[in-house]
Amino acid sequence: MLSKRVIVCLDVRDGKTTKGIKFLGNVDIGDPVEMAHEYYLQGVDELVFYDITASSDKRAIMIDVVDQVARTIFIPFSVGGGIRSVEDMYRVLNAGAEKISINSAAVLNPDLIVQGARIFGSQCIVLGMDVKYVGKNPRIPSGYEVVIDGGRRPMDMDALAWARRAQDLGAGEICLNSIDADGTTDGYELTITGLIARAVNIPVIASGGAGGPEHLRDVFLKADADAALIASMVHYGRYTIPQIKEFLKNAQIPVRDIV
């Protein structure tokens, strides 16, 4: 089994790290630059930075904050929010990101995945997916619908079908976020994570719902996720990265050593 990755997510709004539950009631909890550096020192494998209102506000990503974060860490760094063109991708990569996460813009313009993969390589293109359980129906056979604009706009698109199509278009990785589980700390949404992880041949990052190390264990063992995104459980000081990795090692899950 390949090493599983532990990734910290920084949702950023107006220059501050913020956290909500099910994409609602966000409160500011800290400075993203300081928090990124702390998680880097703790030994996190990767960091993800989302400008969570850039798409819904129809504005560009806060590139200055991206640049400041990139200067404080020396691990893979993925950035998303408000990226609508190849030019936006250039700006983010030039600011220090290794990966570009596209979500709403990719749904509205799937050719953006093709362009990004062709110019920068599939390894740089992460498809961000926000999904919500709506029940199975002819249009949504998996029961999970794709939602864009920070959870504000349901698209009547099946999540499993979109994941497969995005892989075919050139996405190199999928970050799957369950709106239902987001911020609840009750555990990841194992059903849709497993469905997508077993349906595609690219890495799948589970996101939304982690409250304890046992939730990472479960999503790795029961849903075949390649990586797990965490936020609340470390943002509020309940766990550190070393504690999480030690738990996973004891559960016989391979993780990267903290250097």
C-alpha positions, 0 to 999 in steps of 0.5 A: 500500500502506498503511503497515505497523505494527511493534508490540512485545508485552509479555507480563506475569506477576506484574508483570514482562515475561516471555518463553518459547518456544512458551508454555513456560519463561517467564523474567522479563526486565524491568520493563514500564513501563520497557520500554514507555517505551523502545520508545515513545522508539525509535519503535514504532507501537503497544504490546500488553500481555498479562497472560498468566496472568490467564485461566488463573488466573481473575483480573482483569488487573493494572490498576495496571500497565496504568495505569503503562504508559499514563502513559509512552507516547503511542501506541496501546496494546492490553491483554489478559488476564483481560477477561471482561465489559464492566465489565472493558473499561471498567476497561482503557479508563479506565486508558489503553488504546485497544484491548481484546484478548479471547481466551479469554473471546471463545471461551467467550462470543462475545457479548462481541465483540458487546457490546464492539463495540456499546458501544465501537466495533469499532475498540476490539475486537481478537480475540486468537487463539492457534493450533496446527497439528494437521493437516487433519481434518473438524473443523479443515479449515484444519489450525490449531486455536484454543487458549485459556488461554495455550496450555493448552486446545485447543478443537477449533475451526478457526482460519479459521472462528473468524476469519471469525465474529469479524469478523461479530460485530464484531471490528475487528482480529485478532492471530494468534499461532502457538504453534508459532512463538512465541519460536523466532525462526525466522519467522512462521507464514506459512501460517495468517497468509496464510489469515486475512489473505486471508479477512477484511476487517479488519486482521490482526496477525502474531505469534509467531516474529520473529527478524530484520527479514527475518521482518517483510518476509516476513510483509508481502509473502508473507502480507499481514499488516497489522502485525507483533508483535515481542518477543524480537528487541527485548527481548534487544537484537538489534535496535532499532525504527529498525533494523527500520524502516530495513530495511523501508523499504529493502525497499520496504515502507511504514512510519511515520516515526520522529518 
